[in-house]
Amino acid sequence: MRETARAWTALWLVLFALLQVVAFVLVWRVALHTELGQWVDTVALTGNRIGQEHIDGPVDRILNAMSVVSLLAATAVIGFIALMRGRIALAITATLLIAGANASTQLLKYGLSRPDLGIDLERVYAGNSLPSGHTAVAASVAVALVLVLPAKVRAFGAFVGAGYAAVAGVATLSAGWHRPSDAVAAFLVVGVWAAVAGLVLLLTQRERAASSSADAHRVAAAVLGVGGVLALGVSGLALAWLVDLRGVAPEGLGRRALFAGYAGSAAGIAGTMAVVMALVLAVVHRLVPRHQG
């Protein structure tokens, strides 16, 4: 890859990381340290009771499949795919991405505080739950898989991975395990680690490595990105309508308002993951070139 292209790619990755750090800080400050943020999270959690009896089974199966053993197995498979392609540095970097994202998620969860603002009295003693560990597991595996897959199936893997991670994030909300901001924050943590992994791959890349524009998957990245932005727009509209009712306690809201809080938050979770995956897919062909040189 030419030095100019390498420099622009590095700049893109740094910007990618910084934007997500800023977004994470905003989510953390608003969701944990403002009454409005805690109220919206609580409304979404209260709204998950609508139709819960119909989705309890699938939700439990999705969440119970995410264990330490399954994470280790997925990591081993991802490393194996990279090694089968003769990409040792890629195998190591993908493994570090998964390990780093999940370790930092746990450290942040226990390091951040959630003040009691008198909003969510039912969970006042539960403490902070941001970011979501289960969501980070799903998202980190999905992103790492996109890094190691061959270019021919990379776009397909991106759609499947983004869908899987989004479903996992919504499932934590549906089960009442996590607030919506927890899942969004987890996606942002994984996105930061994806950018860091990209910089590592760029630094370890051989000077004669050649990427192909045919591997760029611009259409797939655009579809994911536009779909994600539209989902975030729907989420913003639903939550903006809901904010007009902020003077009412969550348990006193009607079915329509509770559904708006739950569905709007679910759209926000899915939209965030789609945007993160679109950004990864847009640059991965430069990080894992077809020809190593």
Rosetta silent file (secondary structure, phi, psi, omega in degrees, C-alpha in Angstrom):
SEQUENCE: MRETARAWTALWLVLFALLQVVAFVLVWRVALHTELGQWVDTVALTGNRIGQEHIDGPVDRILNAMSVVSLLAATAVIGFIALMRGRIALAITATLLIAGANASTQLLKYGLSRPDLGIDLERVYAGNSLPSGHTAVAASVAVALVLVLPAKVRAFGAFVGAGYAAVAGVATLSAGWHRPSDAVAAFLVVGVWAAVAGLVLLLTQRERAASSSADAHRVAAAVLGVGGVLALGVSGLALAWLVDLRGVAPEGLGRRALFAGYAGSAAGIAGTMAVVMALVLAVVHRLVPRHQG
SCORE:     score description
SCORE:     0.000 S_00000001
   1 L     0.000  137.567  178.936    0.000    0.000    0.000 S_00000001
   2 L   -64.925  151.205 -176.606    1.298    3.484   -0.840 S_00000001
   3 H   -61.140  -35.444  179.409    2.388    5.635    2.092 S_00000001
   4 H   -63.836  -45.964  178.953   -0.266    8.253    1.298 S_00000001
   5 H   -64.112  -39.157  179.392   -3.043    5.669    1.378 S_00000001
   6 H   -63.760  -40.667 -179.623   -1.624    4.178    4.580 S_00000001
   7 H   -65.953  -42.181  178.168   -1.552    7.617    6.229 S_00000001
   8 H   -65.242  -37.695  178.323   -5.165    8.358    5.254 S_00000001
   9 H   -65.436  -42.774  178.206   -6.267    4.964    6.555 S_00000001
  10 H   -62.179  -41.642  178.207   -4.485    5.576    9.856 S_00000001
  11 H   -62.788  -41.123  177.879   -6.138    9.002   10.138 S_00000001
  12 H   -61.065  -42.717 -178.507   -9.549    7.438    9.459 S_00000001
  13 H   -67.367  -39.849  177.721   -8.993    4.856   12.193 S_00000001
  14 H   -63.941  -44.138  178.106   -7.894    7.478   14.720 S_00000001
  15 H   -63.407  -41.338  177.285  -10.961    9.590   13.892 S_00000001
  16 H   -56.598  -46.268 -179.412  -13.135    6.458   14.104 S_00000001
  17 H   -66.794  -45.797 -176.894  -11.793    5.736   17.598 S_00000001
  18 H   -63.969  -42.094  178.988  -12.090    9.334   18.843 S_00000001
  19 H   -60.209  -39.322 -178.730  -15.684    9.720   17.634 S_00000001
  20 H   -75.088  -31.988  174.224  -16.699    6.581   19.476 S_00000001
  21 H   -63.891  -44.851  178.520  -14.888    7.638   22.643 S_00000001
  22 H   -62.268  -43.727  179.116  -16.782   10.941   22.543 S_00000001
  23 H   -62.168  -40.755  178.887  -20.071    9.105   21.886 S_00000001
  24 H   -61.931  -44.827 -179.249  -19.374    6.745   24.796 S_00000001
  25 H   -62.152  -40.585  178.620  -18.729    9.657   27.165 S_00000001
  26 H   -63.752  -45.600  178.788  -21.969   11.324   26.055 S_00000001
  27 H   -61.060  -44.769 -179.530  -23.983    8.126   26.566 S_00000001
  28 H   -61.222  -47.869 -177.144  -22.382    7.609   29.975 S_00000001
  29 H   -66.261  -44.142 -176.639  -22.993   11.181   31.151 S_00000001
  30 H   -72.782  -47.699 -174.082  -26.576   11.406   29.894 S_00000001
  31 H   -71.112  -33.807 -175.292  -27.756    7.877   30.763 S_00000001
  32 H   -99.718  -29.870 -169.229  -26.171    7.668   34.209 S_00000001
  33 H  -115.795   10.160  173.495  -25.906   11.233   35.469 S_00000001
  34 L  -126.044  148.616  179.074  -29.080   12.973   34.292 S_00000001
  35 H   -63.908  -38.699 -179.259  -32.651   12.435   35.440 S_00000001
  36 H   -64.448  -43.818  179.601  -33.892   12.388   31.852 S_00000001
  37 H   -62.224  -45.283  178.379  -31.377    9.722   30.825 S_00000001
  38 H   -65.859  -35.733 -179.976  -32.226    7.473   33.750 S_00000001
  39 H   -65.755  -45.588 -179.827  -35.940    8.019   33.138 S_00000001
  40 H   -62.424  -44.759  177.465  -35.740    7.000   29.456 S_00000001
  41 H   -58.398  -42.379 -178.004  -33.730    3.880   30.344 S_00000001
  42 H   -69.544  -37.810  176.558  -36.263    2.962   33.012 S_00000001
  43 H   -62.161  -42.879  179.221  -39.230    3.497   30.677 S_00000001
  44 H   -62.583  -42.528  178.631  -37.612    1.173   28.124 S_00000001
  45 H   -66.521  -36.862  177.423  -37.035   -1.480   30.768 S_00000001
  46 H   -68.471  -35.670 -179.727  -40.615   -1.137   31.997 S_00000001
  47 H   -71.710  -15.347 -179.365  -41.891   -1.412   28.429 S_00000001
  48 L   -67.323  -10.395  179.538  -40.134   -4.736   27.869 S_00000001
  49 L   -74.103  -18.426 -179.139  -43.028   -6.396   29.698 S_00000001
  50 L   -68.801  116.167  179.311  -45.287   -5.856   26.674 S_00000001
  51 L    70.454   16.457 -175.390  -45.562   -9.217   24.948 S_00000001
  52 H   -62.358  -32.683 -177.668  -42.746  -10.630   27.060 S_00000001
  53 H   -63.673  -22.692 -178.505  -44.434  -14.012   27.456 S_00000001
  54 H   -84.629  -19.066 -175.740  -44.121  -14.573   23.688 S_00000001
  55 H  -117.598    0.578 -178.175  -40.376  -13.942   23.475 S_00000001
  56 H   -55.646  -44.877 -177.447  -39.081  -15.275   26.798 S_00000001
  57 H   -61.539  -57.009  178.801  -37.983  -18.601   25.273 S_00000001
  58 H   -59.075  -39.650 -179.900  -35.945  -17.245   22.335 S_00000001
  59 H   -62.566  -45.296  179.654  -34.447  -14.466   24.480 S_00000001
  60 H   -62.385  -39.966  179.977  -33.294  -16.917   27.135 S_00000001
  61 H   -65.112  -40.268  179.916  -31.729  -19.189   24.509 S_00000001
  62 H   -63.941  -47.575 -175.363  -29.826  -16.286   22.936 S_00000001
  63 H   -73.335  -37.541 -179.667  -28.474  -14.994   26.226 S_00000001
  64 H   -69.314  -20.286  177.990  -27.699  -18.381   27.748 S_00000001
  65 L   -75.299  -13.050 -179.023  -25.599  -19.234   24.691 S_00000001
  66 L   -95.434   92.513  179.416  -23.223  -16.403   25.621 S_00000001
  67 L  -126.909  174.734  177.270  -20.877  -17.883   28.182 S_00000001
  68 H   -61.207  -39.717 -179.367  -17.144  -17.851   28.828 S_00000001
  69 H   -64.229  -44.716 -179.372  -16.885  -21.246   27.139 S_00000001
  70 H   -66.941  -34.768  177.413  -18.744  -20.065   24.028 S_00000001
  71 H   -65.474  -43.401  178.102  -16.597  -16.922   23.882 S_00000001
  72 H   -64.242  -39.867  179.315  -13.407  -18.977   24.044 S_00000001
  73 H   -64.975  -43.896  179.316  -14.737  -21.342   21.384 S_00000001
  74 H   -64.114  -40.439  178.365  -15.678  -18.464   19.072 S_00000001
  75 H   -62.695  -41.574  179.144  -12.283  -16.842   19.594 S_00000001
  76 H   -63.491  -41.517  179.151  -10.548  -20.121   18.764 S_00000001
  77 H   -63.920  -43.390  179.917  -12.577  -20.501   15.564 S_00000001
  78 H   -63.385  -44.384  176.966  -11.794  -16.926   14.502 S_00000001
  79 H   -62.084  -38.255  179.786   -8.091  -17.443   15.162 S_00000001
  80 H   -64.791  -41.313  178.800   -8.197  -20.715   13.222 S_00000001
  81 H   -60.993  -43.761  179.618   -9.768  -19.019   10.182 S_00000001
  82 H   -64.620  -41.299 -179.815   -7.004  -16.402   10.166 S_00000001
  83 H   -67.282  -37.352  177.427   -4.284  -19.035   10.519 S_00000001
  84 H   -62.851  -26.170  177.052   -5.770  -21.124    7.718 S_00000001
  85 L   -88.872    2.537  179.766   -5.379  -18.051    5.523 S_00000001
  86 L    75.418   24.328 -177.350   -1.758  -17.731    6.586 S_00000001
  87 L  -109.799   84.499 -178.293   -2.405  -14.527    8.544 S_00000001
  88 H   -67.516  -46.661 -179.951   -0.612  -14.927   11.876 S_00000001
  89 H   -61.334  -37.179  178.998   -0.689  -11.218   12.743 S_00000001
  90 H   -66.494  -41.665  178.685   -4.401  -11.131   11.927 S_00000001
  91 H   -60.272  -44.357 -179.300   -5.107  -14.119   14.200 S_00000001
  92 H   -66.677  -44.526 -177.596   -3.291  -12.440   17.088 S_00000001
  93 H   -65.660  -42.081  178.626   -4.917   -9.059   16.501 S_00000001
  94 H   -62.991  -39.364  177.808   -8.448  -10.477   16.233 S_00000001
  95 H   -65.067  -42.829  178.724   -7.917  -12.372   19.479 S_00000001
  96 H   -65.261  -35.043  177.074   -6.631   -9.237   21.206 S_00000001
  97 H   -59.720  -49.201 -179.065   -9.656   -7.299   19.919 S_00000001
  98 H   -63.639  -46.883 -178.600  -12.045   -9.777   21.544 S_00000001
  99 H   -64.491  -45.620 -178.055  -10.054   -9.995   24.762 S_00000001
 100 H   -64.873  -43.759 -179.035   -9.507   -6.253   25.035 S_00000001
 101 H   -62.816  -43.296 -177.783  -13.114   -5.302   24.312 S_00000001
 102 H   -75.449  -35.501  177.406  -14.523   -7.732   26.861 S_00000001
 103 H   -67.404  -44.875 -179.718  -11.938   -6.999   29.549 S_00000001
 104 H   -67.547  -31.497  176.163  -12.393   -3.234   29.246 S_00000001
 105 H   -60.932  -45.436  179.431  -16.173   -3.661   29.302 S_00000001
 106 H   -67.011  -39.570  179.039  -15.948   -5.397   32.665 S_00000001
 107 H   -64.640  -41.691  178.541  -13.487   -2.831   34.030 S_00000001
 108 H   -65.408  -40.702 -178.288  -15.733    0.044   32.953 S_00000001
 109 H   -59.542  -42.594 -178.276  -18.799   -1.615   34.424 S_00000001
 110 H   -87.464  -13.471  179.952  -17.208   -1.906   37.853 S_00000001
 111 H   -92.543  -27.040 -179.048  -15.330    1.392   37.611 S_00000001
 112 L   -86.916  146.340  179.625  -18.220    3.662   36.629 S_00000001
 113 L  -108.255  149.612  176.916  -20.778    4.773   39.196 S_00000001
 114 L  -119.809  103.011 -178.584  -24.517    5.226   38.747 S_00000001
 115 L   -66.958  148.230  177.368  -25.889    7.829   41.166 S_00000001
 116 L   -84.231  109.197  179.602  -29.357    7.298   42.627 S_00000001
 117 L  -103.355   12.736  177.688  -31.514   10.097   41.224 S_00000001
 118 L    74.300   23.014 -177.940  -34.750    8.589   42.522 S_00000001
 119 L   -97.797  -57.434 -175.682  -35.857    7.356   39.086 S_00000001
 120 L  -101.992   76.660 -175.105  -35.381    3.578   38.987 S_00000001
 121 H   -67.658  -27.706 -178.705  -36.330    2.609   42.526 S_00000001
 122 H   -66.002  -29.915 -176.528  -36.814   -1.060   41.588 S_00000001
 123 H  -118.106   24.003 -173.644  -33.123   -1.428   40.687 S_00000001
 124 L   -60.558  -30.466 -178.413  -31.621    1.156   43.002 S_00000001
 125 L   -92.934   -1.449 -179.572  -29.367   -1.415   44.674 S_00000001
 126 L   -75.265  -24.847  179.438  -28.260   -3.052   41.419 S_00000001
 127 L    76.740 -161.028 -177.329  -25.721   -0.309   40.758 S_00000001
 128 L   -76.807  142.079  177.126  -24.137    0.410   37.405 S_00000001
 129 L  -130.259   14.584 -178.642  -24.611   -2.008   34.509 S_00000001
 130 L  -103.329  128.641    1.136  -23.009    0.029   31.694 S_00000001
 131 L   -84.642  169.161  179.809  -21.584   -1.311   29.366 S_00000001
 132 L   -81.470  123.330  179.122  -23.332   -4.647   28.792 S_00000001
 133 H   -66.495  -43.648 -179.625  -21.003   -7.648   28.949 S_00000001
 134 H   -62.614  -40.539  179.354  -23.256   -9.947   26.923 S_00000001
 135 H   -66.778  -39.070  178.305  -23.606   -7.353   24.179 S_00000001
 136 H   -63.116  -38.566  177.242  -19.840   -6.803   24.097 S_00000001
 137 H   -58.424  -51.793 -177.530  -19.294  -10.548   23.648 S_00000001
 138 H   -63.259  -44.683 -176.622  -21.607  -10.696   20.631 S_00000001
 139 H   -69.262  -40.777 -178.733  -20.295   -7.493   19.025 S_00000001
 140 H   -66.125  -39.476  177.019  -16.592   -8.275   19.513 S_00000001
 141 H   -65.551  -41.821 -179.520  -16.988  -11.733   17.977 S_00000001
 142 H   -62.412  -45.551 -178.620  -18.965  -10.272   15.059 S_00000001
 143 H   -68.761  -42.630  179.218  -16.361   -7.600   14.288 S_00000001
 144 H   -62.438  -36.954  178.822  -13.417   -9.981   14.689 S_00000001
 145 H   -63.274  -41.537  178.632  -15.112  -12.438   12.333 S_00000001
 146 H   -62.236  -35.538  179.281  -15.432   -9.737    9.654 S_00000001
 147 H   -64.523  -39.612 -172.160  -11.702   -9.034    9.986 S_00000001
 148 H   -92.359  -15.390 -177.436  -10.647  -12.644    9.399 S_00000001
 149 L   -69.812  147.797  173.007  -13.150  -13.698    6.724 S_00000001
 150 L   -60.972  153.959 -175.403  -12.028  -13.807    3.074 S_00000001
 151 H   -56.911  -34.309 -175.377  -13.119  -10.816    1.009 S_00000001
 152 H   -62.962  -31.305 -177.390  -15.678  -12.863   -0.976 S_00000001
 153 H  -113.605    8.746 -174.786  -17.827  -13.560    2.097 S_00000001
 154 H   -65.168  -43.396 -178.727  -16.905  -10.517    4.193 S_00000001
 155 H   -64.207  -42.945  177.417  -20.023   -8.482    3.370 S_00000001
 156 H   -60.271  -44.004  178.827  -22.288  -11.440    4.159 S_00000001
 157 H   -62.390  -34.383  179.592  -20.436  -11.927    7.438 S_00000001
 158 H   -66.218  -42.376  179.215  -20.882   -8.231    8.254 S_00000001
 159 H   -67.127  -45.036  179.794  -24.668   -8.397    7.847 S_00000001
 160 H   -64.598  -44.847 -179.080  -24.969  -11.626    9.819 S_00000001
 161 H   -64.076  -43.719  178.918  -22.604  -10.387   12.529 S_00000001
 162 H   -63.866  -40.827  178.754  -24.310   -7.001   12.872 S_00000001
 163 H   -64.010  -43.621  179.704  -27.710   -8.698   13.026 S_00000001
 164 H   -62.101  -45.891 -179.054  -26.535  -11.176   15.641 S_00000001
 165 H   -66.070  -39.801  178.860  -24.996   -8.476   17.831 S_00000001
 166 H   -63.873  -43.322  178.143  -28.068   -6.241   17.500 S_00000001
 167 H   -62.477  -41.059  178.599  -30.376   -9.112   18.472 S_00000001
 168 H   -62.469  -42.755  179.135  -28.146   -9.886   21.460 S_00000001
 169 H   -63.131  -44.457  178.548  -28.257   -6.246   22.574 S_00000001
 170 H   -66.653  -34.601 -179.993  -32.044   -6.069   22.280 S_00000001
 171 H   -62.507  -37.127  178.466  -32.323   -9.442   24.041 S_00000001
 172 H   -64.858  -33.385  175.629  -30.568   -8.053   27.135 S_00000001
 173 H   -71.865  -43.569 -178.219  -33.209   -5.313   27.218 S_00000001
 174 H   -63.088  -34.405 -179.871  -36.078   -7.754   26.594 S_00000001
 175 L   -81.936   -9.146 -177.949  -34.902   -9.983   29.430 S_00000001
 176 L    78.887   15.307 -179.933  -34.564   -7.031   31.789 S_00000001
 177 L   -80.476  -33.613 -175.296  -30.850   -7.709   32.237 S_00000001
 178 L  -141.098  152.648  172.023  -29.650   -4.391   30.863 S_00000001
 179 L   -78.338  157.517 -178.859  -30.790   -0.874   30.099 S_00000001
 180 H   -60.681  -35.157  179.304  -30.626    0.218   26.433 S_00000001
 181 H   -63.523  -27.900  178.113  -27.730    2.591   27.121 S_00000001
 182 H   -63.443  -43.167 -179.377  -25.713   -0.409   28.351 S_00000001
 183 H   -69.385  -43.072  178.671  -25.946   -2.120   24.959 S_00000001
 184 H   -60.335  -44.308  179.496  -25.185    1.070   23.015 S_00000001
 185 H   -62.669  -37.922  179.116  -22.128    1.715   25.199 S_00000001
 186 H   -63.341  -41.603  177.732  -20.904   -1.851   24.642 S_00000001
 187 H   -61.416  -38.949 -179.798  -21.041   -1.398   20.857 S_00000001
 188 H   -68.251  -38.455  175.927  -19.000    1.782   21.167 S_00000001
 189 H   -61.025  -45.951  178.701  -16.366    0.040   23.295 S_00000001
 190 H   -62.767  -39.148  178.637  -16.064   -2.690   20.673 S_00000001
 191 H   -62.272  -40.105  177.086  -15.848   -0.052   17.952 S_00000001
 192 H   -62.707  -44.129  179.056  -12.930    1.645   19.693 S_00000001
 193 H   -67.208  -31.474  175.512  -11.108   -1.685   19.959 S_00000001
 194 H   -63.470  -40.615  178.086  -11.841   -2.364   16.281 S_00000001
 195 H   -65.957  -41.319  177.889  -10.089    0.902   15.421 S_00000001
 196 H   -62.695  -44.535  177.862   -7.141   -0.002   17.661 S_00000001
 197 H   -60.802  -39.100  178.473   -6.925   -3.440   16.025 S_00000001
 198 H   -62.626  -40.902  177.989   -6.993   -1.750   12.625 S_00000001
 199 H   -64.720  -38.924  177.499   -4.060    0.470   13.561 S_00000001
 200 H   -62.691  -45.649  178.980   -2.104   -2.587   14.753 S_00000001
 201 H   -62.374  -37.387 -179.791   -2.781   -4.379   11.464 S_00000001
 202 H   -67.161  -40.778 -178.675   -1.742   -1.287    9.541 S_00000001
 203 H   -69.990  -31.475 -178.712    1.538   -0.974   11.465 S_00000001
 204 L   -91.173   -0.232 -177.500    2.406   -4.648   10.999 S_00000001
 205 L   -72.543  139.616  177.542    1.466   -4.634    7.315 S_00000001
 206 L   -68.125  149.144 -176.945    4.238   -5.310    4.807 S_00000001
 207 L   -63.221  -30.378 -177.069    5.263   -2.400    2.618 S_00000001
 208 L   -90.654    4.393  179.385    4.474   -4.336   -0.576 S_00000001
 209 L   -61.122  138.075 -176.501    0.978   -5.351    0.587 S_00000001
 210 E  -126.042  123.534  176.249   -1.621   -4.505   -2.062 S_00000001
 211 L   -96.897  157.037 -178.820   -5.305   -3.956   -1.467 S_00000001
 212 L  -117.327  135.734  178.257   -7.934   -4.199   -4.178 S_00000001
 213 H   -64.648  -20.604  178.174  -10.844   -1.800   -4.649 S_00000001
 214 H   -67.706  -19.475 -179.314  -12.940   -4.846   -5.586 S_00000001
 215 H   -93.721    6.545 -172.188  -12.748   -5.905   -1.928 S_00000001
 216 L   -73.171  -28.509 -179.975  -14.084   -2.581   -0.625 S_00000001
 217 L    53.434   47.203 -176.620  -17.765   -3.669   -0.368 S_00000001
 218 H   -64.381  -38.425 -179.091  -18.861   -0.040   -0.621 S_00000001
 219 H   -65.923  -45.343  179.842  -22.486   -0.880   -1.367 S_00000001
 220 H   -62.614  -42.317  178.660  -22.781   -3.237    1.599 S_00000001
 221 H   -63.561  -39.553  179.389  -21.125   -0.681    3.896 S_00000001
 222 H   -66.229  -41.167  179.012  -23.483    2.020    2.600 S_00000001
 223 H   -62.319  -45.269  177.769  -26.553   -0.179    3.146 S_00000001
 224 H   -62.708  -45.428 -178.063  -25.466   -0.921    6.717 S_00000001
 225 H   -64.148  -48.549 -179.985  -24.617    2.716    7.376 S_00000001
 226 H   -64.991  -42.082  177.449  -27.806    4.174    5.911 S_00000001
 227 H   -60.484  -41.195  178.952  -29.910    1.486    7.607 S_00000001
 228 H   -65.133  -43.105  179.324  -28.232    2.251   10.901 S_00000001
 229 H   -64.357  -40.116  177.967  -28.764    6.001   10.576 S_00000001
 230 H   -63.736  -41.680  177.787  -32.434    5.464    9.700 S_00000001
 231 H   -62.884  -40.798  177.467  -32.872    3.214   12.744 S_00000001
 232 H   -65.619  -34.556  176.493  -31.229    5.865   14.924 S_00000001
 233 H   -64.809  -43.545  176.317  -33.576    8.427   13.398 S_00000001
 234 H   -60.847  -42.873  178.487  -36.616    6.300   14.283 S_00000001
 235 H   -60.823  -44.688  179.942  -35.208    5.899   17.779 S_00000001
 236 H   -62.020  -41.431  179.159  -34.719    9.650   18.116 S_00000001
 237 H   -64.858  -44.216 -179.454  -38.278   10.397   17.000 S_00000001
 238 H   -63.800  -44.209 -177.459  -39.792    7.826   19.373 S_00000001
 239 H   -73.518  -31.356  176.643  -37.764    9.016   22.343 S_00000001
 240 H   -64.496  -41.133  176.087  -38.366   12.685   21.496 S_00000001
 241 H   -63.740  -37.706 -177.487  -42.121   12.041   21.621 S_00000001
 242 H   -68.312  -33.851 -176.058  -41.650   10.181   24.886 S_00000001
 243 H   -59.815  -28.339  178.794  -39.711   13.027   26.523 S_00000001
 244 L   -62.433  -16.405 -178.474  -42.867   15.158   26.588 S_00000001
 245 L  -103.913   15.484 -171.170  -44.162   12.726   29.241 S_00000001
 246 L   -63.702  -14.784  178.018  -41.073   12.890   31.452 S_00000001
 247 L   -76.459  -10.048 -178.273  -43.058   14.281   34.393 S_00000001
 248 L   -96.743  136.710  176.580  -44.844   10.911   34.745 S_00000001
 249 L   -63.004  143.488 -177.355  -43.256    8.044   36.673 S_00000001
 250 H   -51.303  -42.747 -178.181  -42.359    5.106   34.351 S_00000001
 251 H   -70.556  -11.934  179.945  -44.785    2.726   36.093 S_00000001
 252 H   -97.355   -0.486 -179.556  -47.596    5.245   35.587 S_00000001
 253 L   -78.703  154.764  178.295  -47.230    5.480   31.814 S_00000001
 254 L   -79.711  173.395 -176.801  -49.698    3.906   29.413 S_00000001
 255 H   -61.005  -39.673 -178.486  -49.043    1.006   27.074 S_00000001
 256 H   -63.195  -44.569 -179.925  -48.412    3.260   24.072 S_00000001
 257 H   -66.978  -40.490  179.373  -45.719    5.279   25.854 S_00000001
 258 H   -65.191  -39.376  178.191  -44.041    2.182   27.247 S_00000001
 259 H   -66.356  -38.690  177.893  -43.969    0.582   23.825 S_00000001
 260 H   -61.793  -40.493  178.495  -42.456    3.750   22.346 S_00000001
 261 H   -65.905  -43.172 -179.399  -39.725    3.640   24.974 S_00000001
 262 H   -71.126  -50.810 -177.611  -38.966   -0.020   24.393 S_00000001
 263 H   -66.359  -40.013  178.239  -39.236   -0.038   20.577 S_00000001
 264 H   -63.813  -40.051  178.028  -37.399    3.265   20.226 S_00000001
 265 H   -67.814  -39.950  177.551  -34.564    1.993   22.410 S_00000001
 266 H   -61.330  -40.763  177.666  -34.410   -1.287   20.468 S_00000001
 267 H   -64.438  -38.095  177.916  -34.113    0.703   17.227 S_00000001
 268 H   -65.620  -38.616  177.437  -31.310    2.741   18.777 S_00000001
 269 H   -63.572  -50.632 -178.959  -29.440   -0.413   19.792 S_00000001
 270 H   -63.309  -41.166 -178.895  -29.761   -1.957   16.316 S_00000001
 271 H   -64.583  -39.710  179.018  -28.869    1.311   14.592 S_00000001
 272 H   -62.623  -44.683 -179.584  -25.710    1.799   16.637 S_00000001
 273 H   -65.561  -38.681  179.571  -24.420   -1.674   15.787 S_00000001
 274 H   -63.216  -41.830  179.560  -25.199   -1.208   12.098 S_00000001
 275 H   -66.572  -44.242  178.636  -23.237    2.054   11.960 S_00000001
 276 H   -59.731  -45.630 -179.418  -20.258    0.568   13.822 S_00000001
 277 H   -66.712  -36.389  177.968  -20.180   -2.427   11.474 S_00000001
 278 H   -61.929  -41.144  179.266  -20.527   -0.177    8.410 S_00000001
 279 H   -66.278  -37.698  176.922  -17.470    1.808    9.498 S_00000001
 280 H   -65.870  -47.399 -177.272  -15.505   -1.393   10.010 S_00000001
 281 H   -64.401  -30.596 -177.572  -16.546   -2.813    6.635 S_00000001
 282 H   -67.568  -23.115 -173.867  -15.647    0.432    4.867 S_00000001
 283 H  -119.304  -10.453 -171.081  -11.973    0.167    5.815 S_00000001
 284 H   -62.966  -29.489 -178.969  -11.231   -3.520    6.426 S_00000001
 285 H   -65.549  -23.811  176.225  -10.029   -4.182    2.848 S_00000001
 286 H   -83.433  -23.463 -179.294   -7.117   -1.817    3.501 S_00000001
 287 H   -85.478  -33.362  179.335   -6.268   -3.484    6.803 S_00000001
 288 L  -123.716   75.393 -176.379   -6.400   -7.058    5.511 S_00000001
 289 L   -65.641  152.619  179.100   -5.258   -6.771    1.870 S_00000001
 290 L   -63.017  -38.829 -179.710   -5.729   -9.671   -0.512 S_00000001
 291 E  -108.457  117.603 -176.497   -2.028   -9.668   -1.364 S_00000001
 292 L   -76.223  -19.585  179.334    0.307   -9.558    1.635 S_00000001
 293 L    90.867    0.000    0.000    3.347   -8.697   -0.488 S_00000001
